[in-house]
Amino acid sequence: MTHCPSDPTPAAQQPGRLYVVATPIGNLGDISLRAIQTLSSVDLIACEDTRHTKKLCRHLNITTPLVSYFREREQEKATALLKLLCEGKQIALVSDAGTPAICDPGAVLVNKARAAGIDIVAIAGPSALAAALSIAGLPLADFFFGGFLPASATARKQLFNTLAPLPYPLIFYEAPHRIRASLADMAATLGDRQALLFRELTKIHEECLEGPLSVLHEKVKDRVKGELVLIVHGAACQPPPPEDLDDLLRWYRDEQHSSLKQAVVRIAADLDLPRSQVYKKALAVWQEIVPRTGAGPNNPY
Ligand code: SAM
């Protein structure tokens, strides 16, 4: 039973369905079979930028008509699309890339459709958030996703001060021309936490920079290009002070679930110590939990 706002659906006419379809964030090979089937079979595809989606459709040999649905006129566009759904049209909603309604238009139409009793189906797929998280190797299930960082430095610092005590990783989308300033503001307000900066996920020049915020700030200089996801470790994920090497090794072992080798490589690099020196300590720390059995591991250093 639908509750369409005007021109109620005649009893005999089936209302349409709204499909919210994820599309690739770079690599076109990431389109799902369900996404292709849906985009091919609906009456209409509502998209952020018809020129952009036309390219995707051309690549997939899809000839479904396109109609624009973008942030600046989202209310008005959603009302028009709802009318079509009430008349029985099957509509797919896509954004330029990734999952609609995640830092993209979509929520207004979804809410209107739900309020009208229209079926809404998620055609799940790529999202930069999920892609970055999936290869971040974070030990915790919890995280905070903040979407795009504010453009003004004052608003950014206020936000970081609010988020500073959170014990879980903080994840943001950021534009390349602002990333240096954001990294500097973060280091100043959150401390020099470990972070991961993912660039151009799923594309040819995909890369991940990892290290303390100050090191990332140094590395990105002014030349960073492409699309970015930044993950900053939470307050509880901070390593103990470097003075106590044993505690630091235990933190890598227990909190980060690092292997002995990973911990040695990271600590030696961060503290500029010889690997052999850290390895000797690490062996003792790891043997606290692994009882000695005859021959120990060969010292690779
Ligand atoms: N709805 C999209 C999603 O599900 O990921 C996000 C859209 S938002 C307008 C675009 C932002 O997502 C970019 O500025 C960037 O921060 C991030 N992003 C999108 N594609 C990316 C990629 N291939 N690599 C890294 N970040 C990406």
Residues whose N, C-alpha, C, O or C-beta is under 5 A from the ligand:
A	BS01	SAM	I25 G26 A97 G98 T99 P100 I102 C103 D104 P126 S127 A128 L129 Y173 E174 F198 R199 E200 L201 E227 L228 V229
